[in-house]
Protein backbone atom coordinates (compact mmCIF):
# COMPACT_ATOMS: atom_id res chain seq x y z
CA UNK A 1 0.00 0.00 0.00
CA UNK A 2 1.26 3.46 -0.88
CA UNK A 3 -0.04 6.47 1.06
CA UNK A 4 0.35 10.16 0.39
CA UNK A 5 0.14 11.97 3.73
CA UNK A 6 -0.70 15.67 3.77
CA UNK A 7 -0.51 18.30 6.50
CA UNK A 8 -2.34 21.10 4.67
CA UNK A 9 -1.65 24.81 4.80
CA UNK A 10 -1.75 27.66 2.33
CA UNK A 11 1.77 28.86 3.09
CA UNK A 12 3.40 25.53 3.92
CA UNK A 13 1.90 22.15 3.12
CA UNK A 14 3.78 19.12 4.38
CA UNK A 15 3.64 16.09 2.09
CA UNK A 16 5.02 12.58 2.46
CA UNK A 17 4.80 9.33 0.57
CA UNK A 18 5.03 6.12 2.59
CA UNK A 19 4.98 2.52 1.37
CA UNK A 20 3.69 -0.29 3.54
CA UNK A 21 4.73 -3.84 2.79
CA UNK A 22 3.49 -6.14 5.50
CA UNK A 23 4.51 -4.48 8.76
CA UNK A 24 7.40 -2.51 7.22
CA UNK A 25 6.96 1.16 6.40
CA UNK A 26 9.32 2.96 4.04
CA UNK A 27 9.45 6.71 3.56
CA UNK A 28 9.82 7.40 -0.17
CA UNK A 29 9.72 11.19 -0.05
CA UNK A 30 8.77 14.11 2.13
CA UNK A 31 9.01 17.83 1.58
CA UNK A 32 7.20 21.13 1.86
CA UNK A 33 5.11 22.79 -0.75
CA UNK A 34 5.83 26.43 0.08
CA UNK A 35 3.89 29.27 -1.45
CA UNK A 36 4.99 32.86 -1.95
CA UNK A 37 3.39 35.19 0.59
CA UNK A 38 3.38 37.94 -2.04
CA UNK A 39 1.28 35.88 -4.48
CA UNK A 40 -2.48 36.07 -4.62
CA UNK A 41 -4.35 33.62 -2.44
CA UNK A 42 -5.67 31.88 -5.58
CA UNK A 43 -2.11 31.48 -6.89
CA UNK A 44 -1.01 30.03 -3.57
CA UNK A 45 -3.84 27.49 -3.63
CA UNK A 46 -2.88 26.66 -7.22
CA UNK A 47 0.67 25.96 -6.06
CA UNK A 48 -0.60 23.58 -3.37
CA UNK A 49 -2.85 21.86 -5.89
CA UNK A 50 -0.01 21.56 -8.41
CA UNK A 51 2.42 20.16 -5.84
CA UNK A 52 -0.03 17.53 -4.60
CA UNK A 53 -1.08 16.63 -8.16
CA UNK A 54 2.57 16.20 -9.13
CA UNK A 55 3.17 13.77 -6.25
CA UNK A 56 0.03 11.85 -7.16
CA UNK A 57 1.23 11.55 -10.77
CA UNK A 58 4.74 10.52 -9.73
CA UNK A 59 3.86 7.97 -7.04
CA UNK A 60 0.30 6.76 -7.84
CA UNK A 61 -0.69 6.36 -4.18
CA UNK A 62 -3.47 3.98 -3.17
CA UNK A 63 -4.79 6.55 -0.70
CA UNK A 64 -4.40 10.14 0.36
CA UNK A 65 -4.45 10.75 4.12
CA UNK A 66 -5.11 14.31 5.23
CA UNK A 67 -5.00 15.83 8.66
CA UNK A 68 -8.35 17.32 9.63
CA UNK A 69 -8.52 20.99 10.38
CA UNK A 70 -7.67 21.82 13.95
CA UNK A 71 -9.70 24.94 14.59
CA UNK A 72 -7.43 27.48 16.20
CA UNK A 73 -8.18 30.89 17.65
CA UNK A 74 -7.25 32.62 14.39
CA UNK A 75 -10.34 32.23 12.21
CA UNK A 76 -8.67 33.79 9.16
CA UNK A 77 -5.86 31.23 9.28
CA UNK A 78 -8.32 28.37 9.80
CA UNK A 79 -10.33 29.42 6.76
CA UNK A 80 -7.16 29.61 4.65
CA UNK A 81 -6.10 26.15 5.78
CA UNK A 82 -9.61 24.86 4.97
CA UNK A 83 -9.20 26.19 1.43
CA UNK A 84 -5.84 24.43 1.13
CA UNK A 85 -7.45 21.19 2.34
CA UNK A 86 -10.06 21.67 -0.35
CA UNK A 87 -7.53 21.77 -3.18
CA UNK A 88 -5.80 18.68 -1.75
CA UNK A 89 -9.14 16.84 -1.72
CA UNK A 90 -9.82 18.04 -5.26
CA UNK A 91 -6.45 16.78 -6.53
CA UNK A 92 -7.09 13.35 -5.00
CA UNK A 93 -10.64 13.18 -6.31
CA UNK A 94 -9.59 14.13 -9.83
CA UNK A 95 -7.08 11.27 -9.74
CA UNK A 96 -9.78 8.90 -8.38
CA UNK A 97 -7.79 8.25 -5.21
CA UNK A 98 -9.73 7.74 -1.98
CA UNK A 99 -9.17 10.31 0.75
CA UNK A 100 -9.05 9.51 4.46
CA UNK A 101 -9.16 12.27 7.04
CA UNK A 102 -7.71 12.01 10.55
CA UNK A 103 -7.97 14.26 13.58
CA UNK A 104 -4.58 15.34 14.97
CA UNK A 105 -5.27 13.39 18.19
CA UNK A 106 -5.93 10.20 16.20
CA UNK A 107 -2.67 10.65 14.28
CA UNK A 108 -0.77 11.14 17.55
CA UNK A 109 -2.47 8.12 19.11
CA UNK A 110 -1.64 5.95 16.10
CA UNK A 111 2.02 6.96 16.03
CA UNK A 112 2.82 7.34 19.74
CA UNK A 113 -0.03 5.56 21.61
CA UNK A 114 -0.79 8.94 23.19
CA UNK A 115 -3.45 11.18 21.64
CA UNK A 116 -2.00 14.19 23.45
CA UNK A 117 1.63 13.58 22.44
CA UNK A 118 3.96 16.52 21.94
CA UNK A 119 5.62 17.35 18.62
CA UNK A 120 8.90 16.02 20.07
CA UNK A 121 7.27 12.68 20.94
CA UNK A 122 5.65 12.41 17.49
CA UNK A 123 8.94 13.21 15.78
CA UNK A 124 10.79 10.64 17.90
CA UNK A 125 8.32 7.88 17.01
CA UNK A 126 8.13 8.82 13.31
CA UNK A 127 11.92 8.53 13.17
CA UNK A 128 11.78 5.10 14.82
CA UNK A 129 8.95 3.84 12.62
CA UNK A 130 10.41 4.82 9.24
CA UNK A 131 14.06 4.56 10.30
CA UNK A 132 15.03 7.88 8.75
CA UNK A 133 16.85 10.79 10.33
CA UNK A 134 14.42 13.71 10.48
CA UNK A 135 17.03 16.43 11.01
CA UNK A 136 16.34 19.32 8.68
CA UNK A 137 12.70 18.39 8.21
CA UNK A 138 10.05 20.83 9.37
CA UNK A 139 7.17 20.08 11.71
CA UNK A 140 4.86 20.19 8.68
CA UNK A 141 6.85 17.43 6.96
CA UNK A 142 6.97 15.31 10.11
CA UNK A 143 3.21 15.77 10.54
CA UNK A 144 2.63 14.67 6.94
CA UNK A 145 4.75 11.55 7.53
CA UNK A 146 2.78 10.87 10.72
CA UNK A 147 -0.55 11.20 8.88
CA UNK A 148 0.67 8.73 6.24
CA UNK A 149 1.84 6.34 8.96
CA UNK A 150 -1.52 6.65 10.72
CA UNK A 151 -3.36 5.58 7.59
CA UNK A 152 -0.87 2.82 6.81
CA UNK A 153 -1.35 1.43 10.33
CA UNK A 154 -5.15 1.66 10.36
CA UNK A 155 -6.09 0.78 6.77
CA UNK A 156 -6.50 -2.73 5.50
CA UNK A 157 -3.69 -3.95 3.29
CA UNK A 158 -4.47 -3.27 -0.35
C-alpha atoms as one frame of an Amber mdcrd trajectory, in Angstrom:
protein
   0.000   0.000   0.000   1.263   3.456  -0.875  -0.035   6.467   1.064   0.347
  10.157   0.387   0.144  11.970   3.726  -0.696  15.673   3.771  -0.508  18.298
   6.498  -2.344  21.103   4.670  -1.645  24.807   4.796  -1.753  27.661   2.335
   1.774  28.862   3.092   3.404  25.532   3.924   1.905  22.154   3.116   3.784
  19.124   4.379   3.639  16.089   2.089   5.019  12.584   2.464   4.797   9.326
   0.565   5.027   6.116   2.591   4.983   2.522   1.371   3.686  -0.286   3.542
   4.731  -3.835   2.785   3.492  -6.143   5.503   4.512  -4.479   8.758   7.395
  -2.509   7.225   6.964   1.160   6.398   9.322   2.963   4.039   9.445   6.713
   3.558   9.822   7.400  -0.166   9.717  11.186  -0.047   8.767  14.110   2.132
   9.008  17.829   1.580   7.200  21.127   1.858   5.108  22.790  -0.748   5.829
  26.427   0.079   3.893  29.271  -1.451   4.988  32.861  -1.949   3.385  35.186
   0.592   3.376  37.942  -2.040   1.283  35.884  -4.475  -2.476  36.067  -4.619
  -4.353  33.623  -2.443  -5.669  31.884  -5.583  -2.111  31.478  -6.891  -1.014
  30.034  -3.567  -3.839  27.485  -3.632  -2.881  26.661  -7.217   0.674  25.964
  -6.058  -0.605  23.584  -3.369  -2.853  21.856  -5.890  -0.007  21.558  -8.414
   2.415  20.158  -5.840  -0.026  17.532  -4.603  -1.077  16.634  -8.163   2.573
  16.203  -9.132   3.173  13.767  -6.252   0.032  11.846  -7.164   1.235  11.555
 -10.770   4.743  10.525  -9.734   3.858   7.969  -7.037   0.303   6.756  -7.842
  -0.693   6.358  -4.183  -3.475   3.984  -3.169  -4.788   6.546  -0.702  -4.402
  10.145   0.358  -4.454  10.745   4.119  -5.114  14.308   5.226  -5.002  15.829
   8.659  -8.347  17.320   9.625  -8.523  20.992  10.379  -7.665  21.818  13.955
  -9.704  24.941  14.586  -7.434  27.477  16.197  -8.176  30.886  17.645  -7.249
  32.616  14.391 -10.335  32.225  12.207  -8.674  33.788   9.155  -5.860  31.226
   9.284  -8.322  28.365   9.796 -10.331  29.423   6.757  -7.164  29.614   4.648
  -6.105  26.151   5.778  -9.605  24.862   4.972  -9.204  26.188   1.434  -5.843
  24.428   1.134  -7.450  21.187   2.341 -10.057  21.665  -0.353  -7.528  21.771
  -3.182  -5.799  18.682  -1.749  -9.136  16.843  -1.718  -9.819  18.041  -5.265
  -6.450  16.779  -6.528  -7.087  13.349  -4.996 -10.642  13.176  -6.314  -9.594
  14.131  -9.832  -7.078  11.272  -9.736  -9.775   8.895  -8.380  -7.794   8.251
  -5.210  -9.728   7.744  -1.980  -9.172  10.313   0.751  -9.051   9.515   4.457
  -9.156  12.271   7.041  -7.708  12.013  10.547  -7.971  14.259  13.579  -4.578
  15.336  14.973  -5.269  13.393  18.195  -5.930  10.200  16.198  -2.670  10.649
  14.283  -0.768  11.144  17.551  -2.468   8.123  19.109  -1.641   5.947  16.100
   2.019   6.965  16.028   2.817   7.335  19.741  -0.029   5.557  21.605  -0.795
   8.935  23.187  -3.452  11.175  21.640  -2.004  14.193  23.452   1.630  13.577
  22.438   3.956  16.521  21.942   5.624  17.352  18.622   8.896  16.023  20.067
   7.266  12.683  20.939   5.649  12.415  17.493   8.944  13.213  15.779  10.788
  10.640  17.901   8.320   7.880  17.005   8.129   8.821  13.313  11.922   8.535
  13.169  11.785   5.096  14.818   8.953   3.841  12.624  10.410   4.822   9.242
  14.058   4.555  10.295  15.033   7.882   8.750  16.853  10.790  10.331  14.419
  13.706  10.476  17.031  16.432  11.010  16.337  19.317   8.678  12.699  18.388
   8.214  10.052  20.833   9.373   7.166  20.084  11.713   4.862  20.193   8.679
   6.846  17.432   6.960   6.969  15.315  10.107   3.215  15.773  10.538   2.635
  14.666   6.937   4.748  11.548   7.529   2.776  10.870  10.721  -0.555  11.199
   8.877   0.669   8.732   6.238   1.839   6.340   8.963  -1.518   6.653  10.719
  -3.361   5.584   7.591  -0.873   2.825   6.812  -1.347   1.434  10.332  -5.147
   1.664  10.359  -6.093   0.777   6.769  -6.500  -2.728   5.497  -3.688  -3.949
   3.291  -4.469  -3.272  -0.353
